[in-house]
Structure formats: structure tokens, C-alpha cells
Amino acid sequence: MRLTVASVLAACAVTLLAQTPPVTLLKVEVENIVGYGDDGTDPAKWASSPTMAPWPSALSFTFKTQVFLGDIVSINGKPAKGTHITRHLMLMFTPTYTPGRSIADFSGGGVTEFHFVIQGPDGTPIGNIYSSGLCGTVPPPGSPNDATRHNFAIVGGTGAYMGVRGQLSGYTLASGRATASMLEDPANRRTHGGGARSIRYLHLIPYTWPEVLTVPTGPAIFHGNDFSPVTAEKPARAGELLTMSVSGLGPVRPNLDPGTPFPPMAEGKVHAVNSPVEVTVNGKGAQVVNALGWPGMNNVYRVDFRVPEDTTAGTATLGLSVAWINGPEVKIPVR
């Protein structure tokens, strides 16, 4: 069956493959982590010392505050940039009566806000994720087995993460400097160095997610040379350039107001997807050539990718992600 571009887009606008949001796990690695603590000095002197200013552990007591700063270096093992910001109120929870600590039915450090300012490896702003909860306590049920501490609710996000929710847990490696007085100038954090890499596990339930659309022949995936659909009668080939129509890839560059259809393509001007887009075939990364807003459509995008050369014949599993958020997998025939 031969389909025109117009008929393909009309069909794509109607049918989606999944009905429920996928759960995505982001493994965020952070380094050069320093927690700047209130040591009772004159606030006018905060952030003034060019040298390292230790924060004695004896000052770690109830009702003290700390602000942690760290550099995001990878997400799910892929290079990334950004800043991890934490604001912590020490409450020192304990189920055993201890003078100077907060009696409770659990053990924990205090109440904490986590902020993730996430950028692509080239520094492109992707979006922010915000969470709030308890620090230093046991992780919530359903966390990864590697997670040993923290219990936070993910309460929202911006950019590619607008509307996300979920839960956060993680563990911190003990090596390296991790605390300082608020006297220390945070401009020198990377120079002085901070705590070794820390891992945060973010269980995201996204508001939107990437998804391959469907046409009467199946997934909206087409041969790049003639735009005919990939079917069992005309399967994809290893090394071939394919085009697929998808939804849920989020903001584009240049920016468009929400709900605005993508304008017609002009010479040298396209609306490229702002976030990293990844395509896999049988679990192996495929080259993404283009990820663009489809002219005249709203929330419909064109992704051109090349099937890996070593893809074996048969039914292949295609995966799609944007901003490290996974969409549902689809199957395509390969010969």
C-alpha cells in the first residue's frame, strides 16, 4: 500500500501505540559536591573566603542548614551537564530518646529539596526536575537495589520534564571533601574539589513521552528513498535510512509557543528537537540524522535514522527516547 505524506500525517495524528505513561529511570551522576553549612558566622562574610573553610562536624546538629552544590556529569551513562542543588534542614530524626535530636518513628537526617538543572553535553538547556522529601532515611519501596538512602517525591519539572512526577532515591560515595563553611567562596568549588561522584536514581512518570505513531500498515516507519511504509512485504534493510513519525519529543529550536503548529520549512531553517533523541535497534544505538517538527502539525515530529549495519534479518525491536525518557518499543521487519 502506497501512502502519500498527507495521508500519513492524517493517520499519525489519530492513533498512538501506548495508553499509559512509561516509567523511566534516570541514573544521574554528580561530582564536585560540596555542602556549605551555616556555622553561625556573620552572614555578611558568607562566600568571602578564597581558601577552603572547613565546617566542623560538631556543628552538624538539629535545625542547622546546608546548601549543597554539584556538577551533573552523566545521565544513564551518557555525557550530560548541569547543576545539582540541594537545600537541607537538619532535624536528626531518631526513634530513641536522645537529647538535642528530633524524636520520631524513623531515623533520618532532615527535610531536603533537590533541584536538577539538566543540560545536554554541549550545554543546551534541556529542563529542570524538582523534588522534596527526607534525606538520610531508607529509600522508598520499589527503589533500585543499589539505592541505600533518601526518600523524595518528584513534584514537577520544566522544559522536557514539564509535568513529571515520581520518586527519587540514591546513595553517596564517601570519598572526597563533602562539607565546607558558608564562609567559603563557592566560585572556587571546582578548584578546591568536592565529594566524589554521587548517584541519584530518579523514577520518572512523565506527563508526555516519545511514541511512534501508527498508520493502517502498522508503525509509521518509512523507507527513506521513496517514503513507502516498512512492511513484511517491503522490510527494512541493514544500513538503510528510515523515517518515522513520532509524538512527544517536546520543545524545539527555535522556540515555538505551546500549541503552535510547526511552520513550513524554509531554506536553512528547521525546528529541531531541543533534547537529545536516541533510537536503538535490537538494543544497539542507531545514527539519528534528523529530529524535526513536522510542518503544519502539532506535536508530530519526523525522525530520520539509519539501521545499524550489523542488524540481523528478522523482526527487530526499535526503541526511542528523548531527554533520556523512554517510549514504548515497536517491532519492524528487517531483511
Secondary structure as GFF3:
##gff-version 3
##sequence-region A 1 335
A	DSSP	alpha_helix	5	12	.	.	.	ID=ss1
A	DSSP	beta_strand	24	37	.	.	.	ID=ss2
A	DSSP	three_ten_helix	43	45	.	.	.	ID=ss3
A	DSSP	three_ten_helix	57	59	.	.	.	ID=ss4
A	DSSP	beta_strand	65	75	.	.	.	ID=ss5
A	DSSP	beta_strand	78	79	.	.	.	ID=ss6
A	DSSP	beta_strand	81	94	.	.	.	ID=ss7
A	DSSP	beta_strand	102	103	.	.	.	ID=ss8
A	DSSP	beta_strand	108	119	.	.	.	ID=ss9
A	DSSP	beta_strand	125	135	.	.	.	ID=ss10
A	DSSP	beta_strand	149	157	.	.	.	ID=ss11
A	DSSP	three_ten_helix	159	161	.	.	.	ID=ss12
A	DSSP	beta_strand	165	172	.	.	.	ID=ss13
A	DSSP	beta_strand	179	181	.	.	.	ID=ss14
A	DSSP	three_ten_helix	186	188	.	.	.	ID=ss15
A	DSSP	alpha_helix	189	192	.	.	.	ID=ss16
A	DSSP	beta_strand	198	205	.	.	.	ID=ss17
A	DSSP	beta_strand	211	212	.	.	.	ID=ss18
A	DSSP	beta_strand	214	215	.	.	.	ID=ss19
A	DSSP	beta_strand	218	219	.	.	.	ID=ss20
A	DSSP	beta_strand	221	223	.	.	.	ID=ss21
A	DSSP	beta_strand	241	247	.	.	.	ID=ss22
A	DSSP	beta_strand	252	253	.	.	.	ID=ss23
A	DSSP	beta_strand	272	273	.	.	.	ID=ss24
A	DSSP	beta_strand	277	281	.	.	.	ID=ss25
A	DSSP	beta_strand	284	293	.	.	.	ID=ss26
A	DSSP	beta_strand	301	306	.	.	.	ID=ss27
A	DSSP	beta_strand	314	322	.	.	.	ID=ss28
A	DSSP	beta_strand	325	326	.	.	.	ID=ss29
A	DSSP	beta_strand	330	334	.	.	.	ID=ss30
###
